[in-house]
Amino acid sequence: MLDLACGTGANLRELAPRLAGSQRWILVDHDPKLLEALPGVLAAWALENGLLLEARATSMRIEGPGWKAEVHLLCIDLALQLGAVPFAGSRLVTASALLDLVSASWLDALFGRVRSAGAAMLFGLNVDGRVTWDPPIAGDEEVDRLFASHQRRDKGFGPALGADAVSVAVSRLPAMGFRVSQANSDWHIDAGEEAQAAAMLTAMVEGMGTAAIEQDPTARSSVSEWIQRRIDVLDKTRLRIGHQEILAV
């Protein structure tokens, strides 16, 4: 299994127990600090779930009921060094919240390498452009539009696909011989449910507002007013952001 832009190993933690059997995982990220933190995160996860974890000099071994996994970490900048990623021998290539950051040409290069390796692909948490605020307030449409434009900025991979990533991926994969399945995995954030949800929604409002202003500095005044209006009704606010999962085999 090959996990691209692995972060702190969420895909491994979710998938390894479900896949069962003997597994070999290679976790790839460009950020050495995330990779340094990963063993600690996996150790805490193993302890919480009653798993066995053996840390070695350059790898880890995790064992649970009906499954075991060898885990190796690689620091590679996917934007510049896709050719350095060891696709050969992988049965599954996975990533979360990655496709909307990359360009169409980078995506084609990735798909070509995965096809050559004979692997399946599972891409999670791909934004698809659906954003619903409840209750709606003045300024929602402007901020959503500017935020969507900001998502298309170059993140190092070329012009980002943003919300078009899903449609681009599912249009290209069948022509390359893949059978594609999709499923919704929307974020539902309700500030009235718990403090953690309220904190996340606050971060979303402020983050989306900041991105909107970066995209159009002339909109600073109107967007700042929107942020304040949103904070004022935060305890009554629910936000839904559309995401989709893509499985290609």
Secondary structure, 3 states (H helix, E strand, C coil): CEEECCCCCHHHHHHHHHHCEEEEEEEEECCHHHHHHHHHHHHHHHHHCCCEEEECCCEEEEEECCEEEEEEEEECCCCCCHHHCCCCCCCEEEEECCHHHCCHHHHHHHHHHHHHHCCEEEEEEEEEEEEEEECCCCCHHHHHHHHHHHHCCCCCCCCCCHHHHHHHHHHHCHHHCCCEEEEECCEEEECCCCHHHHHHHHHHHHHHHHHHHHHCHHHHHHHHHHHHHHHHCHHHCEEEEEEEEEEEC
